[in-house]
Amino acid sequence: MPVLSHRRKSTAESPARSGRGTDACYHRFAVVKLLLISILLATFLLPLAAAKVRQPRRALLSLLLLMFTAEVCYAVFLVVLYRRYA
């Protein structure tokens, strides 16, 4: 009589069986690197873009709008891309 275990089977498959090989590891590194670089770019380039506006109040509002848009895009990319390559 076979012994039934309460443990789930391991989801880790060999690279040959999963069809992904080692490419997933390199893609994951690239995606994480690009996500981190995007934070740096948003931190420095968006205020530079807003500083070109002559009126301070309008510059602040445009910076807040740009930062909010960047944060929403970053969250979407985390949900979509990071989960895919994690």
Sequence and secondary structure as in RCSB ss.txt:
>XXXX:A:sequence
MPVLSHRRKSTAESPARSGRGTDACYHRFAVVKLLLISILLATFLLPLAAAKVRQPRRALLSLLLLMFTAEVCYA
VFLVVLYRRYA
>XXXX:A:secstr
     SS       HHHHS TTHHHHHHHHHHHHHHHHHHHHHHHHHHHHHTSSSHHHHHHHHHHHHHHHHHHHH
HHIIIIIHHH 
